[in-house]
Amino acid sequence: MSERIEIRRSETFFRNRLLNTVSALVLVGYVSLAPASATDSDHPTVWIELGGQMEVMQGASGPFIAPFMTAITPAPDVYTGDIFGHDQGPARISLGEEGEVSFQPENSSWIISAGIRYGRSNNKLHSHQQGDIAHTPNGVTFGLHSFAPFADEKSAFEENHAIIDFRVGKDVGLGRFGSDGSSVFSLGVRFAQFSSKSAVDAMGRPVVNVLPAPQHRFVPTFYNYTMAAHAARSFRGIGPSLSWDASAAIAGNKQNGEVSVDWGINGAVLFGRQKAKIDHTTQAYRLPYTAYANYIGYYYTKAYTHPHHVTRSRSVVVPNLGGFAGVSVKYPNVKVSLGYRADFFFGAMDGGIDTAKRTTTGFYGPFASVSIGIGG
């Protein structure tokens, strides 16, 4: 419990630092570029945007698969549906938050902006499949569920990600699209942080064999397998970014409401560090029997224990490419936007288990935002 509290405190502290950083950057830009008076401007000089997105995440990590989950051929009935692999990983959909502050001086086509995107998700699943109770060749069951095959897995996954951008851009216009269009090319700096933790507890008894014993008896014998695994992965990087954001009005006017089509692309190269800490242990126990005179006894014997612990850390260069498309309704001091966005960070996370394996981390899904203009 104390560890979970510390995680939450760290996330809150990090988000506060990001917000403070953005506020400071925008304030510096405003003080350095704002003219003495902006009361005659025909548009707000500062826009504050708040929104959220519904994201699908990919490339978080690979599943933990122990030999007992796949080595048995043909696969037992209790293994159907890939019970040990398909439940490991992030939630199908997570919710995120975003905010941006942009400043455009009076009578200027230059725009300074700083923004944050933050998201997190948690996923816990429990899967269990039970087979038939073992029975003798003449059809007599042993009557105990402890003599039935089964497969069981409990998995937990949590992740959080944060992306912060500081950009300086220039609106060069859309030319043939008319005066109501905008086309902003920006240079800036992007910082990204991704982290995830996963845990898996799996147990399996794939088959139960029935063997003949003295005194015309039959006894069950089987192997019990267990796996306990944990992983912590992270990436932090910073680097230069380039973006193009465009908008073209298709209906209405600025005073009574204007409908626009919006689109954009962005790219960056991030220099950072990638880390992974992996622990997993697989054990097997066998239940044979012993016969002595008229006594038949059962006892568990350990077949093997395979622990594995690894810590990896290395410097990486991560290319980043993304884009968005959407529509917006804009009034003189208010703007509402809806759209779809995707952002991919190539080779950002180490998704391997026993050996390193760079995986592409991506976020994609619909978003919505509301912007308020002030000043001018």
Backbone torsions as a table, in degrees:
resi	resn	phi	psi	omega
1	MET	NA	-42.2	179.6
2	SER	-63.8	-33.7	179.2
3	GLU	-65.7	-41.7	179.6
4	ARG	-64.0	-39.3	178.2
5	ILE	-62.9	-41.3	179.6
6	GLU	-65.4	-37.2	177.7
7	ILE	-61.3	-46.1	-179.6
8	ARG	-63.9	-39.3	177.6
9	ARG	-63.4	-40.7	179.5
10	SER	-64.2	-40.4	179.9
11	GLU	-65.2	-42.7	179.6
12	THR	-63.3	-42.2	178.9
13	PHE	-62.1	-41.9	-179.4
14	PHE	-64.7	-43.1	-179.8
15	ARG	-64.5	-39.3	177.8
16	ASN	-63.8	-39.4	177.9
17	ARG	-63.6	-41.0	178.3
18	LEU	-62.3	-46.2	180.0
19	LEU	-61.9	-42.3	178.8
20	ASN	-64.5	-38.8	179.5
21	THR	-64.0	-46.4	179.3
22	VAL	-61.5	-44.9	180.0
23	SER	-59.8	-41.9	179.9
24	ALA	-65.0	-42.4	-179.2
25	LEU	-63.8	-43.4	180.0
26	VAL	-66.6	-39.0	178.7
27	LEU	-63.0	-41.3	178.2
28	VAL	-62.3	-44.2	179.2
29	GLY	-62.6	-39.8	-178.8
30	TYR	-66.0	-44.6	-178.4
31	VAL	-65.7	-37.0	-174.8
32	SER	-79.5	-27.6	-173.4
33	LEU	-113.5	-16.7	-176.2
34	ALA	-69.4	138.0	175.6
35	PRO	-76.7	174.2	-177.4
36	ALA	-64.4	-33.4	-179.3
37	SER	-142.2	135.8	178.8
38	ALA	-127.2	21.9	-173.9
39	THR	-71.1	-21.0	-177.3
40	ASP	-97.1	6.8	-178.1
41	SER	-70.2	146.0	-179.4
42	ASP	-91.2	7.8	177.0
43	HIS	-149.7	155.9	177.3
44	PRO	-60.1	143.9	178.4
45	THR	-88.8	-19.2	-179.8
46	VAL	-129.8	131.5	174.2
47	TRP	-117.8	131.3	176.5
48	ILE	-113.8	120.3	-176.1
49	GLU	-116.6	131.4	175.8
50	LEU	-128.9	141.3	-178.7
51	GLY	-167.2	-171.0	179.4
52	GLY	-152.1	166.2	179.9
53	GLN	-141.6	150.8	174.9
54	MET	-107.1	110.3	-167.1
55	GLU	-113.5	148.8	165.6
56	VAL	-108.3	131.1	-177.9
57	MET	-107.4	140.6	176.1
58	GLN	-130.6	157.9	173.3
59	GLY	76.9	26.8	-178.2
60	ALA	-73.0	-49.3	-178.4
61	SER	-170.8	164.5	174.6
62	GLY	-89.6	156.6	-179.7
63	PRO	-74.7	152.3	172.0
64	PHE	-82.7	119.1	178.9
65	ILE	-128.1	114.2	178.4
66	ALA	-89.6	159.4	-177.9
67	PRO	-56.7	-35.7	-176.5
68	PHE	-68.5	-13.8	-179.1
69	MET	-81.4	-20.8	-172.7
70	THR	-131.5	-15.0	-169.4
71	ALA	-79.2	-11.0	-175.1
72	ILE	-89.5	126.9	-178.2
73	THR	-130.5	130.0	-5.5
74	PRO	-71.4	160.4	-176.9
75	ALA	-64.0	133.9	177.7
76	PRO	-63.4	157.8	-179.9
77	ASP	-59.4	-34.6	-177.2
78	VAL	-72.7	-8.0	178.5
79	TYR	-94.7	1.2	-175.9
80	THR	-64.2	152.2	178.0
81	GLY	78.9	15.3	-179.7
82	ASP	51.2	52.8	-174.3
83	ILE	-60.8	-28.2	-175.5
84	PHE	-90.6	-6.3	-175.3
85	GLY	-121.1	-37.2	-167.8
86	HIS	-75.0	-16.6	-178.3
87	ASP	-91.3	-7.4	-178.6
88	GLN	-84.8	131.7	178.1
89	GLY	134.1	-177.3	-176.4
90	PRO	-72.8	167.4	174.0
91	ALA	-63.7	152.0	-177.6
92	ARG	-60.4	-37.9	-178.3
93	ILE	-136.3	136.3	175.2
94	SER	-126.7	159.4	179.8
95	LEU	-108.7	139.9	-180.0
96	GLY	-128.9	170.5	179.3
97	GLU	-124.5	154.8	177.9
98	GLU	-149.9	154.3	177.0
99	GLY	-154.3	146.8	179.7
100	GLU	-148.9	143.1	173.7
101	VAL	-123.4	127.2	178.9
102	SER	-127.0	149.0	-176.4
103	PHE	-134.2	128.1	176.5
104	GLN	-126.5	111.7	-178.6
105	PRO	-59.9	157.1	178.6
106	GLU	-60.4	137.5	177.5
107	ASN	56.6	35.8	-179.7
108	SER	-134.8	147.8	175.7
109	SER	-98.5	4.7	178.5
110	TRP	-87.8	142.0	-177.8
111	ILE	-133.0	129.2	174.8
112	ILE	-108.9	131.9	-178.9
113	SER	-142.1	152.3	175.9
114	ALA	-142.6	132.4	-175.5
115	GLY	-144.2	159.5	-179.0
116	ILE	-132.1	139.6	167.5
117	ARG	-126.8	131.1	-177.8
118	TYR	-138.1	138.6	177.8
119	GLY	-151.0	158.3	177.7
120	ARG	-154.5	157.2	177.7
121	SER	-153.6	154.7	176.8
122	ASN	-134.0	144.7	-177.9
123	ASN	-146.2	122.8	176.6
124	LYS	-129.2	130.2	-177.6
125	LEU	-138.9	149.9	176.3
126	HIS	-135.1	121.1	179.5
127	SER	-120.2	136.7	179.7
128	HIS	-144.5	133.1	175.6
129	GLN	-131.8	129.1	-174.5
130	GLN	-115.4	137.5	176.8
131	GLY	-96.7	-175.7	179.4
132	ASP	-75.4	149.5	176.3
133	ILE	-65.4	138.5	-179.0
134	ALA	-61.6	146.1	179.4
135	HIS	-140.0	160.4	-178.6
136	THR	-78.5	166.4	179.5
137	PRO	-56.6	-26.8	178.9
138	ASN	-90.1	10.1	172.8
139	GLY	91.7	4.8	179.2
140	VAL	-82.7	124.4	179.3
141	THR	-84.6	157.9	178.3
142	PHE	-81.6	-16.5	171.4
143	GLY	79.5	5.6	-179.4
144	LEU	-124.4	133.0	177.3
145	HIS	-65.9	-19.1	177.1
146	SER	-67.8	-9.5	176.8
147	PHE	-111.4	36.4	178.3
148	ALA	-125.0	144.2	175.8
149	PRO	-70.6	152.6	178.9
150	PHE	-159.9	165.4	171.4
151	ALA	-139.2	135.4	-175.3
152	ASP	-145.1	136.3	178.4
153	GLU	-145.2	132.7	171.2
154	LYS	-116.9	128.5	-178.8
155	SER	-133.1	148.3	177.0
156	ALA	-139.0	139.1	-179.0
157	PHE	-143.4	134.0	174.6
158	GLU	-139.8	141.8	-179.6
159	GLU	-146.3	157.5	171.1
160	ASN	-145.8	149.9	-179.6
161	HIS	-144.1	147.7	179.7
162	ALA	-141.5	136.6	178.3
163	ILE	-132.2	126.9	179.0
164	ILE	-124.1	136.3	-178.2
165	ASP	-127.6	138.7	168.1
166	PHE	-125.0	123.5	-173.4
167	ARG	-135.3	149.1	171.0
168	VAL	-125.3	121.7	-175.1
169	GLY	-134.2	169.8	179.4
170	LYS	-131.9	131.3	177.5
171	ASP	-84.5	111.4	-178.4
172	VAL	-99.3	0.5	179.3
173	GLY	78.3	164.0	-178.7
174	LEU	-103.1	4.4	176.6
175	GLY	64.4	-108.9	-173.3
176	ARG	-65.7	-15.8	178.2
177	PHE	-75.6	-7.2	175.8
178	GLY	100.4	175.1	-175.1
179	SER	-71.4	-18.9	-178.9
180	ASP	-84.9	-0.2	177.9
181	GLY	-92.0	156.0	176.5
182	SER	-134.8	149.3	178.4
183	SER	-145.5	106.7	-172.9
184	VAL	-111.8	117.6	172.4
185	PHE	-98.3	130.3	-174.1
186	SER	-131.4	144.2	168.8
187	LEU	-112.9	146.4	-179.0
188	GLY	-169.1	-161.1	179.5
189	VAL	-129.9	134.5	178.0
190	ARG	-120.6	135.0	173.9
191	PHE	-119.0	135.6	179.8
192	ALA	-135.0	141.2	176.5
193	GLN	-137.4	126.4	176.8
194	PHE	-126.3	140.1	174.5
195	SER	-148.7	148.3	179.6
196	SER	-149.5	152.6	174.3
197	LYS	-135.6	139.2	179.1
198	SER	-139.7	151.1	178.6
199	ALA	-143.9	139.1	-179.1
200	VAL	-137.1	131.8	170.8
201	ASP	-123.8	116.7	-176.1
202	ALA	-126.8	143.6	176.4
203	MET	-136.0	146.1	179.2
204	GLY	-150.1	139.6	167.7
205	ARG	-129.7	87.8	-169.3
206	PRO	-65.0	-39.0	-178.8
207	VAL	-143.6	155.3	172.3
208	VAL	-122.6	119.6	179.3
209	ASN	-96.1	142.4	177.9
210	VAL	-110.7	121.8	-175.6
211	LEU	-116.8	149.6	175.6
212	PRO	-72.0	146.6	-179.4
213	ALA	-132.4	168.5	178.6
214	PRO	-56.9	164.1	178.8
215	GLN	62.7	31.6	177.8
216	HIS	57.6	37.9	180.0
217	ARG	-106.2	167.8	173.4
218	PHE	-129.7	142.6	-178.7
219	VAL	-133.2	146.9	176.4
220	PRO	-84.5	150.9	173.4
221	THR	-146.5	143.6	-174.5
222	PHE	-163.0	172.1	172.2
223	TYR	-111.4	136.2	169.9
224	ASN	-105.8	131.2	179.7
225	TYR	-119.1	145.3	175.2
226	THR	-137.3	150.4	173.5
227	MET	-141.4	132.3	173.0
228	ALA	-122.7	124.8	-174.3
229	ALA	-140.3	145.3	177.3
230	HIS	-141.0	146.8	178.1
231	ALA	-145.8	140.6	172.9
232	ALA	-130.5	125.0	-176.3
233	ARG	-131.0	151.3	179.5
234	SER	-158.5	159.5	172.6
235	PHE	-147.0	137.3	171.9
236	ARG	-134.7	132.1	-179.8
237	GLY	-155.6	158.0	179.6
238	ILE	-145.4	147.6	179.9
239	GLY	-178.9	176.6	-177.4
240	PRO	-72.4	151.1	-179.7
241	SER	-134.5	155.6	177.1
242	LEU	-137.7	135.4	-178.5
243	SER	-145.1	157.4	174.6
244	TRP	-134.3	120.3	177.6
245	ASP	-118.9	129.9	-177.0
246	ALA	-133.3	155.6	179.1
247	SER	-150.8	136.9	179.4
248	ALA	-132.3	125.5	179.5
249	ALA	-71.5	137.5	179.0
250	ILE	-121.1	-11.6	179.6
251	ALA	-163.7	155.6	176.1
252	GLY	79.8	-166.3	178.6
253	ASN	-144.8	169.1	-172.7
254	LYS	-64.9	-34.0	-174.8
255	GLN	-78.9	-41.1	-175.0
256	ASN	-101.1	-1.2	180.0
257	GLY	119.6	127.4	-174.4
258	GLU	-127.2	128.6	177.5
259	VAL	-96.6	129.3	-176.6
260	SER	-129.7	152.1	169.4
261	VAL	-98.7	129.0	-176.1
262	ASP	-118.1	146.4	175.0
263	TRP	-157.0	164.8	179.3
264	GLY	-175.3	161.2	174.2
265	ILE	-134.5	153.4	179.3
266	ASN	-144.5	150.7	177.5
267	GLY	-145.9	153.6	178.8
268	ALA	-157.3	161.4	171.6
269	VAL	-125.7	116.5	-174.5
270	LEU	-106.4	134.7	177.3
271	PHE	-110.2	121.4	-175.5
272	GLY	-162.9	-161.3	-176.6
273	ARG	-126.3	139.3	-178.3
274	GLN	-115.5	130.8	-176.9
275	LYS	-130.9	150.7	175.1
276	ALA	-151.5	133.4	175.2
277	LYS	-127.0	118.0	-172.1
278	ILE	-122.9	134.3	173.5
279	ASP	-136.5	128.2	173.2
280	HIS	-152.5	144.5	-178.8
281	THR	-135.0	129.1	177.4
282	THR	-116.6	133.7	179.4
283	GLN	-130.0	153.0	175.5
284	ALA	-134.8	134.0	175.2
285	TYR	-123.9	141.4	179.8
286	ARG	-112.3	139.6	173.6
287	LEU	-108.7	90.9	171.9
288	PRO	-90.5	-167.8	175.5
289	TYR	-137.4	160.5	175.5
290	THR	-127.3	139.3	-179.1
291	ALA	-118.6	129.1	177.5
292	TYR	-142.2	114.8	-175.7
293	ALA	55.5	-119.0	179.8
294	ASN	-98.6	11.8	-175.7
295	TYR	-105.2	132.9	173.5
296	ILE	-120.6	120.7	-177.7
297	GLY	-119.8	153.1	178.0
298	TYR	-114.1	145.9	175.6
299	TYR	-155.5	146.5	176.4
300	TYR	-89.6	139.5	175.0
301	THR	-130.4	137.4	-177.7
302	LYS	-75.8	126.4	178.4
303	ALA	-88.4	-43.7	176.6
304	TYR	-166.3	160.7	171.9
305	THR	-137.3	123.5	-178.2
306	HIS	-122.1	93.1	175.0
307	PRO	-88.3	151.7	177.6
308	HIS	-148.4	130.9	179.7
309	HIS	-135.2	131.9	-179.2
310	VAL	-147.8	141.5	174.3
311	THR	-128.4	126.4	-179.5
312	ARG	-125.8	143.2	176.9
313	SER	-153.4	129.7	179.8
314	ARG	-155.9	156.3	176.4
315	SER	-82.0	139.3	-177.4
316	VAL	-138.8	158.1	172.2
317	VAL	-113.6	123.0	-172.0
318	VAL	-117.8	110.8	171.2
319	PRO	-72.1	144.8	-178.8
320	ASN	-130.8	132.6	179.3
321	LEU	-141.4	135.4	-179.4
322	GLY	-154.2	177.9	179.0
323	GLY	-172.3	169.4	178.5
324	PHE	-151.1	162.1	173.7
325	ALA	-149.7	143.7	-178.3
326	GLY	-174.2	-171.7	176.6
327	VAL	-130.2	155.5	179.2
328	SER	-145.2	152.3	172.7
329	VAL	-115.3	122.3	-172.3
330	LYS	-123.8	131.0	171.5
331	TYR	-111.0	175.4	-176.9
332	PRO	-53.0	-36.9	-175.8
333	ASN	-127.9	10.1	-179.8
334	VAL	-140.7	142.7	177.5
335	LYS	-142.1	130.0	177.2
336	VAL	-117.4	128.9	-174.8
337	SER	-128.0	142.9	172.9
338	LEU	-132.2	143.3	-179.7
339	GLY	-175.3	-170.0	-179.8
340	TYR	-131.3	135.6	-174.1
341	ARG	-135.3	149.0	175.7
342	ALA	-139.8	142.2	178.9
343	ASP	-143.2	126.8	-177.4
344	PHE	-125.7	135.1	179.6
345	PHE	-118.2	106.5	-168.9
346	PHE	-79.0	118.1	179.0
347	GLY	72.1	26.6	-174.4
348	ALA	-74.0	-40.0	-173.8
349	MET	-107.7	151.5	171.5
350	ASP	-91.3	98.4	-177.4
351	GLY	-93.6	8.4	-178.4
352	GLY	-77.0	167.4	177.1
353	ILE	-103.0	-81.6	-179.6
354	ASP	-82.2	-25.4	177.1
355	THR	-128.1	156.8	-178.3
356	ALA	-66.6	141.5	176.5
357	LYS	-149.6	109.3	-178.8
358	ARG	-74.3	130.8	-179.4
359	THR	-124.3	148.9	179.0
360	THR	-82.8	124.5	178.0
361	THR	-97.6	127.1	-177.6
362	GLY	-134.6	150.5	175.7
363	PHE	-131.1	128.0	179.4
364	TYR	-150.7	145.9	-179.6
365	GLY	159.0	177.2	-178.9
366	PRO	-75.1	154.1	177.4
367	PHE	-139.6	161.2	175.2
368	ALA	-144.4	145.2	-179.1
369	SER	-150.2	156.9	175.1
370	VAL	-128.2	130.9	-179.3
371	SER	-117.6	139.2	177.6
372	ILE	-118.4	128.7	177.8
373	GLY	-98.7	136.8	179.2
374	ILE	-132.4	158.1	-178.5
375	GLY	80.1	178.8	178.1
376	GLY	84.9	NA	NA
